[in-house]
């Protein structure tokens, strides 16, 4: 017999029995027909028969059944009560998430506390300085073992947590004051060290700013003095040029070439500009 999957063995045996290839029915045949194996793969369930589909809705033919959308099995959502309590706790106490806590474990995982179940009736039984996780576990314990609703258990756990935290804060404050009175000197915390480094950085910025101001002042000692063009404020929009053109007066655009040059003692006489006859002068067109 050809090798088949587990869900196809009984189908192959039935075909061989109809062809009289297998004379005697196997002992397991009826049991497998009553409890057939699961289809493989699980994402491809078998097509429902017409009889099975009539009970849940209108009649669907075999041709329409092949066009139906196949089911996509999805895992059910996993939900714990601790997650809801933890979410509400940190929503009410957001600054508890900023408390330092070591994440390094020792030789093994810490064993569960001996006080639990019905014996755990007050949060103080696990210490006078509880952590947020202790308060969350205490609320769940009250809900599961003391027949309290989840809201009442949460309110009672939060009230005891705040009371124990207040006692611990007051005791720590008085202990520090007493130690300072007897001459104890405490080193700066990491927050205070960070503030000191920030102050030094700000002072260095001030020194750099003063240095930059001195360099800018030194560069400003030398600056170019640009004189404005003479006659810039006397522009006549070309009217003066047109008047001179109508009077047949030659416009002098380069007076330095026609004006005499002052001679100094011992210097060679300057070459006078050659006068061009008026007849050979051509009109100069200037685009305005």
GUBAFI-39707 format. One line per 5 residues: for each residue x, y, z of N, C-alpha, C. Coordinates in Angstrom, 2 decimals, always signed. Example, Ala and Ser with C-alpha at 12.3 -4.5 7.8 and 13.67 -1.06 7.14 Angstrom:
BEGIN
+13.19 -5.69 +7.80 +12.30 -4.50 +7.80 +13.20 -3.30 +7.80  +12.85 -2.25 +7.08 +13.67 -1.06 +7.14 +12.90 +0.03 +7.87;
***
This chain:
BEGIN
+0.85 -1.19 +0.00 +0.00 +0.00 +0.00 +0.88 +1.24 +0.00  +0.45 +2.23 -0.75 +1.22 +3.47 -0.83 +1.21 +4.17 +0.52  +2.33 +4.77 +0.85 +2.44 +5.47 +2.13 +1.59 +6.75 +2.10  +0.76 +6.94 +3.13 -0.14 +8.07 +3.20 +0.03 +8.79 +4.54  -0.60 +9.96 +4.61 -0.65 +10.66 +5.87 -1.64 +9.95 +6.79;
-1.61 +10.30 +8.07 -2.48 +9.62 +9.04 -3.95 +9.85 +8.73  -4.30 +11.01 +8.22 -5.70 +11.30 +7.93 -6.16 +10.71 +6.60  -5.28 +10.06 +5.85 -5.64 +9.49 +4.56 -5.58 +7.96 +4.53  -5.18 +7.34 +5.64 -5.03 +5.88 +5.66 -6.38 +5.19 +5.52  -7.38 +5.61 +6.27 -8.69 +4.97 +6.20 -9.35 +5.20 +4.84;
-9.05 +6.35 +4.19 -9.61 +6.58 +2.85 -8.98 +5.62 +1.84  -7.70 +5.42 +1.95 -7.04 +4.49 +1.04 -7.52 +3.05 +1.26  -7.71 +2.66 +2.51 -8.19 +1.31 +2.81 -9.59 +1.10 +2.25  -10.45 +2.12 +2.35 -11.81 +1.98 +1.82 -11.78 +1.80 +0.30  -10.87 +2.51 -0.39 -10.78 +2.34 -1.84 -10.26 +0.94 -2.20;
-9.31 +0.42 -1.43 -8.80 -0.93 -1.69 -9.84 -2.00 -1.39  -10.69 -1.77 -0.41 -11.74 -2.73 -0.10 -12.81 -2.76 -1.19  -13.12 -1.58 -1.76 -14.09 -1.56 -2.86 -13.54 -2.27 -4.10  -12.25 -2.23 -4.28 -11.64 -2.91 -5.42 -11.32 -4.37 -5.13  -11.76 -4.89 -3.95 -11.51 -6.27 -3.54 -10.01 -6.60 -3.44;
-9.19 -5.56 -3.20 -7.77 -5.81 -2.99 -7.53 -6.29 -1.56  -8.33 -5.73 -0.63 -8.30 -6.18 +0.76 -9.58 -6.95 +1.00  -9.46 -8.26 +1.35 -10.62 -9.11 +1.51 -11.26 -8.95 +2.87  -10.44 -8.77 +3.90 -10.95 -8.71 +5.27 -10.79 -7.29 +5.81  -11.83 -6.81 +6.45 -11.81 -5.44 +7.01 -10.88 -5.40 +8.21;
-9.99 -4.40 +8.30 -9.09 -4.32 +9.46 -9.87 -4.08 +10.75  -9.25 -4.44 +11.86 -9.94 -4.30 +13.15 -10.11 -2.84 +13.55  -9.26 -1.98 +13.09 -9.33 -0.56 +13.48 -10.18 +0.28 +12.55  -10.75 -0.33 +11.50 -11.39 +0.46 +10.44 -12.63 +1.19 +10.97  -13.53 +0.50 +11.69 -14.75 +1.13 +12.17 -14.45 +2.22 +13.22;
-13.43 +1.99 +14.05 -13.09 +2.99 +15.07 -12.56 +4.28 +14.42  -11.77 +4.12 +13.36 -11.23 +5.31 +12.69 -12.34 +6.05 +11.96  -13.35 +5.30 +11.41 -14.47 +5.98 +10.75 -15.30 +6.78 +11.74  -15.45 +6.28 +12.96 -16.22 +7.01 +13.97 -15.45 +8.20 +14.53  -14.14 +8.07 +14.68 -13.30 +9.15 +15.21 -12.15 +9.39 +14.24;
-12.41 +10.09 +13.13 -11.35 +10.30 +12.12 -10.27 +11.23 +12.66  -9.05 +11.09 +12.18 -7.96 +11.97 +12.64 -8.15 +13.40 +12.13  -7.43 +14.31 +12.76 -7.52 +15.72 +12.38 -6.92 +15.92 +10.99  -7.47 +16.84 +10.21 -6.91 +17.09 +8.88 -5.57 +17.78 +8.97  -4.71 +17.50 +8.01 -3.38 +18.12 +7.93 -3.25 +18.86 +6.62;
-2.75 +20.06 +6.59 -2.38 +20.88 +7.76 -3.61 +21.46 +8.44  -3.47 +21.98 +9.68 -4.65 +22.46 +10.40 -5.27 +23.70 +9.78  -4.56 +24.41 +8.91 -5.13 +25.61 +8.30 -6.01 +25.29 +7.09  -6.13 +24.04 +6.74 -6.97 +23.67 +5.61 -8.01 +22.67 +6.08  -9.08 +23.14 +6.77 -10.11 +22.22 +7.26 -10.88 +21.61 +6.10;
-11.47 +20.46 +6.30 -12.23 +19.83 +5.20 -13.47 +20.64 +4.86  -13.92 +20.51 +3.63 -15.11 +21.22 +3.17 -16.34 +20.61 +3.81  -17.23 +21.45 +4.31 -18.44 +20.98 +4.96 -19.41 +20.41 +3.92  -20.11 +19.38 +4.33 -21.08 +18.76 +3.43 -22.35 +19.59 +3.36  -23.19 +19.29 +2.40 -24.45 +20.02 +2.25 -25.37 +19.80 +3.45;
-25.37 +18.58 +3.99 -26.21 +18.30 +5.16 -25.76 +19.13 +6.36  -24.44 +19.28 +6.52 -23.92 +20.05 +7.65 -24.22 +21.53 +7.48  -24.26 +22.01 +6.27 -24.50 +23.44 +6.03 -25.97 +23.80 +6.12  -26.88 +22.87 +5.99 -28.30 +23.19 +6.05 -28.73 +23.58 +7.45  -28.05 +23.07 +8.46 -28.46 +23.35 +9.83 -28.13 +24.76 +10.27;
-27.14 +25.40 +9.67 -26.71 +26.72 +10.10 -27.16 +27.84 +9.19  -27.69 +27.56 +8.00 -28.06 +28.64 +7.10 -28.70 +28.10 +5.83  -28.74 +28.91 +4.79 -29.34 +28.48 +3.53 -28.53 +27.36 +2.89  -29.14 +26.71 +1.95 -28.50 +25.60 +1.27 -27.38 +26.12 +0.39  -26.21 +25.49 +0.49 -25.05 +25.87 -0.30 -24.60 +24.65 -1.08;
-24.50 +24.79 -2.38 -24.10 +23.69 -3.23 -22.61 +23.41 -3.08  -22.20 +22.26 -3.65 -20.80 +21.89 -3.55 -19.90 +22.85 -4.30  -20.41 +23.41 -5.40 -19.62 +24.39 -6.16 -19.42 +25.68 -5.40  -20.43 +26.12 -4.64 -20.30 +27.33 -3.84 -19.44 +27.10 -2.60  -19.45 +25.85 -2.11 -18.66 +25.56 -0.91 -17.18 +25.72 -1.16;
-16.73 +25.46 -2.39 -15.31 +25.62 -2.69 -14.90 +27.08 -2.75  -15.87 +27.97 -2.98 -15.55 +29.40 -3.06 -15.70 +30.12 -1.73  -16.12 +29.41 -0.69 -16.25 +30.03 +0.62 -14.88 +30.36 +1.19  -14.87 +31.37 +2.00 -13.62 +31.79 +2.63 -13.21 +30.79 +3.70  -12.01 +30.31 +3.63 -11.52 +29.32 +4.58 -11.25 +29.96 +5.93;
-11.49 +29.17 +6.96 -11.27 +29.66 +8.31 -9.78 +29.79 +8.60  -9.45 +30.83 +9.35 -8.07 +31.05 +9.75 -8.00 +30.94 +11.27  -7.58 +29.82 +11.78 -7.52 +29.67 +13.24 -6.51 +30.63 +13.85  -6.92 +31.30 +14.90 -6.06 +32.25 +15.60 -6.00 +31.89 +17.07  -4.88 +32.11 +17.71 -4.78 +31.80 +19.15 -5.64 +32.75 +19.97;
-6.22 +32.24 +21.03 -7.03 +33.06 +21.91 -6.15 +34.02 +22.69  -6.65 +35.20 +23.00 -5.84 +36.16 +23.77 -5.57 +35.65 +25.18  -4.33 +35.82 +25.63 -3.92 +35.41 +26.98 -4.02 +36.63 +27.89  -4.77 +36.51 +28.94 -5.04 +37.64 +29.82 -4.89 +37.20 +31.26  -4.22 +38.05 +32.06 -4.01 +37.79 +33.47 -4.56 +38.97 +34.27;
-5.03 +38.67 +35.48 -5.57 +39.73 +36.34 -4.45 +40.68 +36.75  -3.25 +40.13 +36.94 -2.12 +40.97 +37.36 -1.83 +42.09 +36.36  -2.05 +41.83 +35.08 -1.77 +42.86 +34.08 -2.71 +44.04 +34.23  -4.00 +43.79 +34.48 -4.95 +44.88 +34.67 -4.63 +45.67 +35.94  -4.31 +44.96 +37.01 -3.99 +45.66 +38.27 -2.70 +46.45 +38.12;
-1.70 +45.87 +37.47 -0.43 +46.57 +37.29 -0.60 +47.81 +36.42  -1.41 +47.73 +35.38 -1.64 +48.88 +34.51 -2.32 +50.02 +35.27  -3.32 +49.69 +36.09 -4.01 +50.71 +36.87 -3.11 +51.27 +37.97  -2.27 +50.42 +38.57 -1.39 +50.89 +39.65 -0.40 +51.93 +39.14  +0.27 +51.66 +38.03 +1.25 +52.62 +37.52 +0.58 +53.82 +36.86;
-0.69 +53.71 +36.51 -1.41 +54.91 +36.06 -1.70 +55.84 +37.23  -1.95 +55.27 +38.42 -2.18 +56.08 +39.62 -0.88 +56.51 +40.29  +0.20 +55.73 +40.15 +1.49 +56.04 +40.77 +2.58 +56.01 +39.70  +2.63 +57.01 +38.82 +3.61 +56.97 +37.71 +5.05 +57.07 +38.18  +5.32 +57.76 +39.30 +6.70 +57.95 +39.73 +7.29 +56.71 +40.38;
+6.48 +55.69 +40.67 +7.03 +54.45 +41.19 +7.88 +53.72 +40.17  +7.65 +54.01 +38.88 +8.45 +53.36 +37.84 +9.87 +53.91 +37.79  +10.14 +55.08 +38.42 +11.47 +55.69 +38.39 +12.33 +55.28 +39.59  +11.80 +54.49 +40.47 +12.61 +54.06 +41.62 +13.67 +53.06 +41.15  +14.91 +53.22 +41.58 +15.96 +52.29 +41.13 +15.72 +50.88 +41.65;
+15.98 +49.92 +40.80 +15.79 +48.52 +41.17 +16.81 +47.69 +40.42  +17.50 +46.82 +41.10 +18.51 +45.99 +40.47 +17.85 +44.86 +39.68  +18.40 +44.60 +38.51 +17.90 +43.53 +37.65 +18.83 +42.33 +37.62  +19.90 +42.37 +38.43 +20.87 +41.28 +38.47 +20.43 +40.26 +39.50  +20.32 +39.02 +39.08 +19.91 +37.96 +39.97 +21.14 +37.27 +40.55;
+20.94 +36.60 +41.63 +22.04 +35.90 +42.28 +22.26 +34.53 +41.67  +22.58 +33.56 +42.56 +22.85 +32.21 +42.07 +21.60 +31.55 +41.52  +20.44 +31.97 +41.96 +19.19 +31.37 +41.49 +18.05 +32.35 +41.62  +16.91 +31.97 +41.10 +15.73 +32.81 +41.18 +15.19 +32.79 +42.61  +14.76 +33.93 +43.07 +14.27 +34.03 +44.43 +13.02 +33.17 +44.61;
+12.98 +32.42 +45.67 +11.84 +31.55 +45.94 +10.63 +32.38 +46.36  +9.44 +31.90 +46.12 +8.24 +32.66 +46.51 +8.15 +32.84 +48.01  +7.48 +33.92 +48.41 +7.37 +34.24 +49.83 +6.50 +33.21 +50.52  +6.82 +32.97 +51.78 +6.07 +31.96 +52.53 +4.67 +32.45 +52.91  +4.49 +33.75 +53.04 +3.18 +34.30 +53.39 +2.40 +34.51 +52.10;
+1.36 +33.72 +51.90 +0.54 +33.82 +50.70 -0.79 +33.13 +50.97  -1.71 +33.29 +50.04 -3.01 +32.66 +50.16 -3.87 +33.30 +51.24  -4.59 +32.47 +51.98 -5.49 +32.98 +53.01 -4.73 +33.55 +54.20  -3.46 +33.18 +54.38 -2.68 +33.71 +55.50 -2.25 +35.15 +55.27  -2.21 +35.59 +54.03 -1.77 +36.95 +53.72 -2.97 +37.88 +53.79;
-3.13 +38.55 +54.90 -4.28 +39.42 +55.13 -3.91 +40.88 +55.16  -2.65 +41.21 +55.43 -2.19 +42.59 +55.44 -0.88 +42.67 +54.66  -0.68 +43.81 +53.99 +0.52 +44.00 +53.18 +1.77 +44.08 +54.04  +1.62 +44.47 +55.31 +2.75 +44.62 +56.22 +3.42 +43.28 +56.53  +2.73 +42.17 +56.27 +3.28 +40.86 +56.59 +4.51 +40.53 +55.73;
+4.70 +41.21 +54.62 +5.87 +40.97 +53.75 +6.94 +42.06 +53.89  +6.81 +42.93 +54.88 +7.83 +43.94 +55.09 +7.23 +45.32 +55.24  +8.04 +46.22 +55.81 +7.57 +47.59 +56.04 +7.91 +48.52 +54.90  +8.61 +48.03 +53.89 +8.93 +48.83 +52.71 +8.55 +48.02 +51.47  +7.26 +47.91 +51.18 +6.83 +47.05 +50.06 +7.15 +47.68 +48.72;
+7.29 +46.85 +47.73 +7.52 +47.30 +46.36 +6.19 +47.36 +45.62  +6.14 +48.01 +44.47 +4.88 +48.03 +43.69 +4.38 +46.63 +43.34  +5.30 +45.69 +43.08 +4.87 +44.34 +42.74 +4.23 +43.65 +43.94  +4.69 +43.96 +45.17 +4.05 +43.39 +46.36 +2.61 +43.89 +46.48  +2.40 +45.17 +46.21 +1.03 +45.72 +46.28 +0.13 +45.08 +45.23;
+0.66 +44.84 +44.04 -0.14 +44.22 +42.98 -0.50 +42.79 +43.35  +0.47 +42.02 +43.84 +0.21 +40.64 +44.24 -0.76 +40.58 +45.43  -0.68 +41.56 +46.33 -1.58 +41.59 +47.47 -3.02 +41.85 +47.03  -3.21 +42.74 +46.05 -4.56 +42.99 +45.54 -5.14 +41.75 +44.87  -4.34 +41.04 +44.09 -4.81 +39.80 +43.45 -5.10 +38.74 +44.50;
-4.29 +38.67 +45.55 -4.51 +37.68 +46.61 -5.82 +37.95 +47.35  -6.12 +39.22 +47.63 -7.39 +39.56 +48.28 -8.57 +39.19 +47.39  -8.42 +39.38 +46.10 -9.52 +39.07 +45.18 -9.76 +37.56 +45.05  -8.71 +36.77 +45.08 -8.84 +35.34 +44.84 -9.09 +34.53 +46.10  -8.56 +34.96 +47.25 -8.62 +34.13 +48.46 -9.46 +34.75 +49.58;
-9.92 +35.98 +49.43 -10.70 +36.61 +50.50 -12.05 +37.11 +50.01  -12.48 +36.67 +48.86 -13.83 +36.95 +48.34 -14.14 +38.44 +48.28  -13.19 +39.21 +47.77 -13.40 +40.65 +47.55 -13.41 +40.92 +46.06  -14.19 +41.91 +45.67 -14.18 +42.30 +44.27 -12.82 +42.91 +43.92  -12.52 +42.94 +42.65 -11.20 +43.41 +42.24 -11.01 +44.89 +42.58;
-12.06 +45.70 +42.46 -11.94 +47.13 +42.78 -11.71 +47.33 +44.28  -12.46 +46.59 +45.12 -12.27 +46.72 +46.57 -10.89 +46.22 +47.00  -10.46 +45.11 +46.41 -9.14 +44.60 +46.75 -8.04 +45.57 +46.33  -8.21 +46.23 +45.18 -7.21 +47.19 +44.73 -7.17 +48.41 +45.65  -8.34 +48.91 +46.06 -8.37 +50.07 +46.95 -7.72 +49.76 +48.29;
-7.99 +48.56 +48.83 -7.39 +48.21 +50.13 -5.87 +48.04 +50.00  -5.41 +47.43 +48.93 -3.98 +47.23 +48.75 -3.26 +48.58 +48.56  -3.85 +49.48 +47.79 -3.23 +50.79 +47.55 -3.19 +51.61 +48.84  -4.25 +51.55 +49.64 -4.27 +52.30 +50.90 -3.17 +51.83 +51.85  -3.00 +50.52 +51.98 -1.94 +50.01 +52.84 -0.55 +50.30 +52.27;
-0.43 +50.26 +50.96 +0.87 +50.57 +50.33 +1.27 +52.02 +50.60  +0.34 +52.95 +50.45 +0.65 +54.36 +50.69 +0.97 +54.61 +52.16  +0.25 +53.94 +53.07 +0.53 +54.13 +54.50 +1.94 +53.65 +54.85  +2.33 +52.47 +54.34 +3.67 +51.96 +54.63 +4.76 +52.83 +53.99  +4.51 +53.34 +52.81 +5.49 +54.22 +52.18 +5.65 +55.53 +52.96;
+4.56 +56.06 +53.48 +4.65 +57.29 +54.28 +5.46 +57.04 +55.56  +5.20 +55.92 +56.24 +5.96 +55.59 +57.44 +7.45 +55.46 +57.12  +7.77 +54.80 +56.02 +9.17 +54.62 +55.66 +9.84 +55.95 +55.33  +9.13 +56.85 +54.66 +9.70 +58.15 +54.31 +9.96 +58.99 +55.57  +9.01 +59.00 +56.49 +9.20 +59.79 +57.72 +10.34 +59.22 +58.55;
+10.40 +57.89 +58.66 +11.48 +57.27 +59.44 +12.84 +57.54 +58.81  +12.94 +57.50 +57.48 +14.22 +57.77 +56.81 +14.64 +59.22 +57.00  +13.69 +60.15 +56.92 +14.01 +61.57 +57.10 +14.55 +61.86 +58.49  +13.90 +61.32 +59.52 +14.37 +61.55 +60.89 +15.71 +60.85 +61.13  +15.93 +59.70 +60.50 +17.22 +59.02 +60.68 +18.35 +59.85 +60.08;
+18.12 +60.48 +58.92 +19.14 +61.31 +58.30 +19.42 +62.54 +59.15  +18.36 +63.18 +59.67 +18.56 +64.36 +60.52 +19.33 +64.00 +61.80  +19.04 +62.87 +62.38 +19.74 +62.46 +63.59 +21.21 +62.17 +63.30  +21.48 +61.53 +62.15 +22.87 +61.24 +61.81 +23.65 +62.52 +61.54  +23.05 +63.50 +60.86 +23.73 +64.77 +60.62 +23.97 +65.53 +61.91;
+23.06 +65.40 +62.87 +23.24 +66.07 +64.17 +24.45 +65.54 +64.91  +24.72 +64.24 +64.80 +25.87 +63.63 +65.48 +27.14 +63.68 +64.64  +27.12 +64.44 +63.54 +28.34 +64.68 +62.79 +28.55 +63.81 +61.58  +27.55 +63.08 +61.12 +27.71 +62.24 +59.94 +27.75 +63.10 +58.68  +28.59 +62.74 +57.74 +28.71 +63.46 +56.48 +28.36 +62.49 +55.35;
+27.38 +62.85 +54.57 +26.93 +62.00 +53.47 +27.52 +62.50 +52.16  +27.90 +61.59 +51.32 +28.41 +61.95 +50.01 +27.26 +62.38 +49.09  +27.64 +63.07 +48.03 +26.63 +63.52 +47.09 +26.02 +62.32 +46.35  +24.76 +62.45 +46.06 +24.08 +61.41 +45.29 +24.41 +61.58 +43.80  +23.97 +60.64 +43.01 +24.22 +60.73 +41.57 +23.51 +61.92 +40.95;
+22.36 +62.28 +41.47 +21.64 +63.44 +40.95 +22.41 +64.73 +41.23  +22.94 +64.84 +42.46 +23.73 +66.03 +42.80 +25.03 +66.10 +41.99  +25.66 +64.95 +41.76 +26.86 +64.94 +40.91 +26.53 +65.37 +39.48  +25.39 +64.98 +38.99 +24.97 +65.39 +37.65 +24.76 +66.89 +37.58  +24.16 +67.47 +38.64 +23.96 +68.92 +38.67 +25.31 +69.66 +38.68;
+26.28 +69.14 +39.41 +27.60 +69.77 +39.46 +28.27 +69.74 +38.08  +28.19 +68.62 +37.41 +28.78 +68.54 +36.06 +28.07 +69.50 +35.09  +26.78 +69.65 +35.27 +26.04 +70.58 +34.40 +26.47 +72.03 +34.67  +26.70 +72.39 +35.93 +27.16 +73.74 +36.24 +28.53 +74.01 +35.62  +29.43 +73.03 +35.69 +30.75 +73.21 +35.09 +30.64 +73.38 +33.57;
+29.74 +72.64 +32.96 +29.56 +72.78 +31.51 +29.03 +74.16 +31.15  +28.12 +74.69 +31.96 +27.59 +76.04 +31.69 +28.67 +77.10 +31.87  +29.54 +76.94 +32.89 +30.63 +77.89 +33.08 +31.60 +77.86 +31.90  +31.88 +76.68 +31.36 +32.76 +76.59 +30.19 +32.13 +77.26 +28.97  +30.81 +77.17 +28.85 +30.14 +77.87 +27.74 +30.30 +79.38 +27.87;
+30.21 +79.91 +29.11 +30.38 +81.36 +29.31 +31.79 +81.79 +28.91  +32.81 +81.02 +29.26 +34.18 +81.37 +28.89 +34.36 +81.34 +27.37  +33.79 +80.35 +26.73 +33.87 +80.29 +25.27 +33.16 +81.47 +24.64  +32.05 +81.89 +25.21 +31.32 +83.04 +24.67 +32.14 +84.33 +24.80  +32.81 +84.52 +25.96 +33.66 +85.70 +26.12 +34.83 +85.68 +25.14;
+35.41 +84.51 +24.91 +36.50 +84.40 +23.94 +36.03 +84.74 +22.54  +34.86 +84.27 +22.19 +34.31 +84.58 +20.86 +34.03 +86.07 +20.71  +33.52 +86.70 +21.78 +33.27 +88.14 +21.70 +34.57 +88.92 +21.51  +35.68 +88.51 +22.20 +36.97 +89.19 +22.01 +37.49 +89.02 +20.60  +37.33 +87.84 +20.02 +37.79 +87.62 +18.65 +36.98 +88.46 +17.67;
+35.70 +88.57 +17.90 +34.85 +89.39 +17.00 +35.24 +90.85 +17.11  +35.51 +91.34 +18.34 +35.91 +92.74 +18.51 +37.25 +93.01 +17.82  +38.18 +92.02 +17.89 +39.47 +92.19 +17.22 +39.31 +92.23 +15.70  +38.42 +91.47 +15.17 +38.20 +91.50 +13.73 +37.51 +92.77 +13.27  +36.76 +93.41 +14.16 +36.06 +94.63 +13.78 +36.96 +95.86 +13.79;
+38.19 +95.76 +14.27 +39.07 +96.93 +14.27 +39.40 +97.38 +12.85  +39.48 +96.47 +11.92 +39.78 +96.80 +10.53 +38.54 +96.53 +9.71  +38.10 +97.58 +9.06 +36.93 +97.44 +8.21 +37.07 +98.34 +7.00  +36.46 +97.96 +5.94 +36.53 +98.73 +4.69 +35.60 +99.93 +4.75  +36.12 +101.07 +4.29 +35.33 +102.30 +4.23 +35.02 +102.56 +2.76;
+33.82 +102.38 +2.40 +33.38 +102.52 +1.01 +32.68 +103.85 +0.86  +33.22 +104.69 -0.02 +32.59 +105.99 -0.28 +31.47 +105.83 -1.29  +30.45 +106.56 -1.08 +29.31 +106.50 -2.00 +29.65 +107.23 -3.29  +29.05 +106.80 -4.35 +29.26 +107.45 -5.64 +28.74 +108.88 -5.63  +29.57 +109.75 -6.19 +29.17 +111.16 -6.22 +28.05 +111.34 -7.24;
+27.05 +112.08 -6.84 +25.93 +112.33 -7.73 +24.89 +111.23 -7.76  +25.01 +110.29 -6.86 +24.05 +109.19 -6.87 +22.66 +109.69 -6.53  +22.59 +110.71 -5.65 +21.29 +111.25 -5.27 +20.74 +112.25 -6.28  +21.52 +112.54 -7.38 +21.08 +113.54 -8.37 +20.65 +112.89 -9.67  +20.20 +111.69 -9.64 +19.81 +111.00 -10.87 +18.54 +111.61 -11.42;
+18.53 +111.91 -12.70 +17.40 +112.60 -13.34 +16.62 +111.71 -14.29  +16.78 +110.37 -14.13 +16.04 +109.42 -14.95 +16.33 +109.58 -16.45  +17.57 +110.01 -16.78 +17.96 +110.11 -18.19 +17.59 +111.42 -18.86  +16.96 +112.31 -18.14 +16.55 +113.58 -18.75 +17.76 +114.44 -19.09  +18.76 +114.42 -18.21 +19.95 +115.22 -18.45 +20.70 +114.72 -19.68;
+20.76 +113.38 -19.85 +21.44 +112.83 -21.02 +20.71 +113.19 -22.30  +19.41 +113.15 -22.27 +18.64 +113.50 -23.48 +18.83 +114.98 -23.83  +18.88 +115.83 -22.80 +19.07 +117.26 -23.07 +20.42 +117.53 -23.70  +21.48 +116.87 -23.18 +22.79 +117.07 -23.77 +22.87 +116.50 -25.18  +22.16 +115.42 -25.42 +22.18 +114.81 -26.77 +21.50 +115.75 -27.78;
+20.40 +116.37 -27.38 +19.72 +117.30 -28.29 +20.57 +118.53 -28.55  +21.36 +118.97 -27.59 +22.22 +120.15 -27.78 +23.54 +119.79 -28.43  +23.70 +118.53 -28.85 +24.92 +118.05 -29.52 +26.14 +118.26 -28.63  +25.98 +117.94 -27.35 +27.07 +118.05 -26.39 +27.53 +116.63 -26.08  +28.82 +116.41 -26.19 +29.37 +115.08 -25.94 +29.34 +114.77 -24.45;
+28.83 +113.59 -24.12 +28.76 +113.15 -22.73 +30.09 +112.55 -22.33  +30.64 +113.02 -21.22 +31.92 +112.54 -20.71 +31.65 +111.49 -19.62  +31.84 +110.20 -19.98 +31.61 +109.12 -19.01 +32.89 +108.73 -18.27  +34.04 +109.19 -18.77 +35.31 +108.89 -18.12 +36.08 +110.18 -17.96  +35.74 +110.99 -16.97 +36.44 +112.27 -16.81 +37.90 +112.10 -16.43;
+38.30 +110.96 -15.87 +39.69 +110.78 -15.48 +40.61 +110.75 -16.69  +40.10 +110.37 -17.87 +40.93 +110.29 -19.07 +41.13 +111.64 -19.74  +40.25 +112.60 -19.50 +40.33 +113.92 -20.16 +40.82 +115.01 -19.23  +40.67 +114.84 -17.93 +41.12 +115.88 -16.99 +42.63 +115.83 -16.87  +43.30 +117.00 -16.68 +44.76 +117.03 -16.53 +45.17 +116.37 -15.23;
+46.35 +115.76 -15.25 +46.90 +115.07 -14.09 +47.94 +115.96 -13.44  +47.86 +116.08 -12.11 +48.82 +116.92 -11.39 +50.20 +116.28 -11.42  +51.23 +117.13 -11.75 +52.60 +116.65 -11.85 +53.36 +116.99 -10.57  +54.18 +116.06 -10.18 +55.03 +116.28 -9.01 +56.43 +116.62 -9.47  +57.23 +117.12 -8.53 +58.59 +117.53 -8.87 +59.41 +116.32 -9.27;
+60.10 +116.42 -10.40 +60.96 +115.35 -10.87 +60.24 +114.26 -11.63  +58.94 +114.40 -11.79 +58.18 +113.35 -12.48 +58.05 +113.72 -13.93  +57.91 +112.72 -14.78 +57.76 +112.97 -16.22 +56.41 +113.56 -16.49  +56.35 +114.47 -17.46 +55.04 +115.08 -17.77 +54.07 +114.03 -18.27  +52.84 +114.15 -17.84 +51.81 +113.20 -18.23 +51.41 +113.42 -19.66;
+51.09 +112.38 -20.33 +50.68 +112.45 -21.73 +49.25 +112.92 -21.78  +49.03 +114.02 -22.48 +47.68 +114.56 -22.58 +46.84 +113.66 -23.48  +45.61 +113.65 -23.14 +44.70 +112.84 -23.94 +44.54 +113.45 -25.30  +44.60 +112.64 -26.29 +44.45 +113.12 -27.66 +43.02 +113.57 -27.90  +42.96 +114.77 -28.47 +41.66 +115.32 -28.78 +41.19 +114.76 -30.11;
+40.04 +114.21 -30.09 +39.46 +113.63 -31.31 +38.61 +114.69 -31.99  +38.80 +114.92 -33.29 +37.99 +115.94 -33.99 +36.52 +115.64 -33.81  +35.78 +116.74 -33.83 +34.33 +116.59 -33.64 +33.68 +115.88 -34.79  +34.33 +116.03 -36.00 +33.73 +115.39 -37.17 +33.82 +113.87 -37.11  +34.89 +113.38 -36.42 +35.08 +111.93 -36.35 +34.39 +111.30 -35.13;
+33.79 +112.16 -34.32 +33.12 +111.60 -33.15 +31.83 +110.91 -33.58  +31.60 +109.81 -32.98 +30.37 +109.04 -33.28 +29.43 +109.11 -32.08  +28.20 +108.90 -32.41 +27.22 +108.94 -31.31 +27.36 +107.72 -30.42  +27.21 +107.93 -29.15 +27.33 +106.86 -28.16 +25.95 +106.54 -27.65  +25.56 +105.32 -27.85 +24.23 +104.90 -27.41 +24.37 +104.18 -26.06;
+23.66 +104.68 -25.10 +23.68 +104.09 -23.74 +22.28 +103.60 -23.42  +22.19 +102.35 -23.05 +20.88 +101.78 -22.71 +20.57 +102.12 -21.26  +19.42 +102.79 -21.10 +18.99 +103.19 -19.76 +17.99 +102.19 -19.22;
***
